Amino acid sequence: MNVAIFSHSALSDWNHGNAHFLRGVVTELQRRGHDVTVYESANAWSVVNAVADHGEDVIDATFIAYPSLRVVRYDAPALDSMLADADLVLVHEWNPPELVRDIGRHHARHPGYVLLFHDTHHRVVSDAAAIAGFDLEHYDGVMAFGDLIRRRYLDAGWTSRAWTWHEAADTHVFRPRTAMEPLRDLVWIGNWGDDERGAELHEFLIEPVRSLRLRATVYGVRYPPEVIDLFATAGIAYRGWLPNYRVPEVFAAHRVTIHVPRRPYVEQLPGIPTIRPFEALACGIPLVCAPWHDDERLFEAGRDYLVARNGEEMQRHLHAILTDPQLAASLSTHGVTTIRRRHTCAHRVDELLDVVAGIQATRAIRPSEAANV
């Protein structure tokens, strides 16, 4: 099958956490013999910022980490040539509305391929007007990374077909690594996120680290100077951007990590954890989460990870993990097992191919039979 994926970027994960899952899906499809091309704008802001901060070598490093990745960067998309042999086209929601519309119109003229829209963000609740502005009339459906998002698309009438397609870990890259000595205590990997979790980071990260006097590290981008100063006063080493494929080696150099979800996910989109818990559990590092509601039953709280309802409880959990090797080992083992049983990119590719097969089967039904489907 020839697959075309239009993403914001597969080359760079600078402030672009979706790159992990997209790269994992691409390489898993390739392992199964599918021909996959990723298309992205030559001016993608994630690439522009990564290169501005770290030079052109960051692009070469991506191809070293993902040698089979094929990316075509365009100034203006030539859809007739890009989609000439396509069997499946996946369009990520961080694309310009004009491109989303034009791909749909191309599909209306050339309906031979399956066309799916892929949503991995909270804009359905935080900026519904932006999602409503996408013209999905000629799309075969929407792949939504949470069931609540799937239902919003259907209830709003933005599409007539939608499937829940959670993110997952690329376990060929995200897997337990040999511990690197000497170990630091805690690592937090995450971006500033437009102050969508500023107070939460103070309660669940800065104060626990300060109180417990932990050796802690933070990676991420777009933090304002005053927050970086707060890290320093708490004794937290701020390291800036970390290429996503290097996350496993960083986890291996620390004894525990935390997950602090952004406010829209906690308040408006329960059940959607984003990619970070998948990464941590896949790598076998003990994880403590600030409150979020696993309404979609992806994991098992208390066995895959611990939940801290407030800053004091975060301190207690961190202290317990750091002083109780048996607890740390139990969380690590259970988390890795859960990912490998249910939440790998291989599982998600199985789900994607089932959706594609279902769409293709429906198209093959003769009109006289369609009413009975």
Secondary structure, DSSP 8 states (H G I E B T S, - for coil): -EEEEE-S-SS--TT-THHHHHHHHHHHHHHTT-EEEEEEETT-HHHHHHHHHH-THHHHHHHHHSTT--EEEESS--HHHHTTT-SEEEEESSS-HHHHHHHHHHHHH-TTSEEEEEE-SSHHHH-HHHHHTS--TT-SEEEESSHHHHHHHHHHTS-S-EEE----B-TTTSS-----SS-EEEEEE----TTSSHHHHIIIIIHHHHHHT--EEEE-S---HHHHHHHHHTTEEE-----GGGHHHHHTTEEEEEE---HHHHHT-TT---HHHHHHHHHT--EEE-S---TT--S-BTTTBEE-SSHHHHHHHHHHHHH-HHHHHHHHHHHHHHHHHH-BHHHHHHHHHHHHHHHHHHHHS-HHHHTT-
